[in-house]
Amino acid sequence: MTYGWLNADDRVLIIDDFMAKGYAMHGLIDIVKAAGAQLEGIGIAVEKGFQGGGDGLREAGYNVKSLAIIEEASEGHIVFRDEK
């Protein structure tokens, strides 16, 4: 099946600049699934970890990698998550 430019033979890596609650990412995942394509992973430049979108996707089994995860943000103060 072809869904726009995607088809069942495609392997997809989603790359995005920011992620907060993950609603847009879920929409992109739905498009990949509707095409029957294989989602290989998700790359995010900056993730707002305090809003839970990335954590929820990880818990659902998706391979999510972010360059930076912000745990806390207030005026003049940002705390980044330590990668383990």
Residue pairs with C-beta under 8 A, 6 or more apart in sequence:
1 7
1 8
1 35
1 36
2 35
3 31
3 34
3 35
3 36
3 37
4 31
4 35
6 12
6 31
6 32
6 35
6 37
7 35
7 36
7 37
8 35
8 36
8 37
9 37
10 35
10 37
10 38
11 37
11 38
11 40
12 32
12 37
12 38
12 39
12 40
13 40
13 41
13 42
13 43
14 25
14 28
14 29
14 32
14 39
14 41
14 42
14 43
15 42
15 43
15 44
16 24
16 25
16 28
16 42
16 43
16 44
16 45
17 44
17 45
17 46
18 44
18 45
18 46
18 47
18 48
19 25
19 44
19 46
19 47
19 48
19 53
19 54
19 66
20 48
20 51
20 53
21 51
21 52
21 53
22 52
22 53
22 54
22 56
22 57
23 53
25 42
25 53
25 57
29 39
29 62
32 38
32 39
33 39
39 62
40 63
41 62
41 63
41 64
41 65
42 57
42 62
42 63
42 64
42 65
43 64
43 65
43 66
44 54
44 64
44 65
44 66
44 67
45 66
45 67
45 68
46 66
46 67
46 68
46 69
46 70
47 53
47 54
47 66
47 68
47 69
47 70
48 70
48 73
49 55
49 69
49 70
49 71
49 81
50 70
50 71
50 72
50 73
54 64
54 66
54 69
57 64
58 64
68 80
69 80
69 81
69 83
70 78
70 79
70 80
70 81
71 79
71 80
71 81
72 78
72 79
73 79
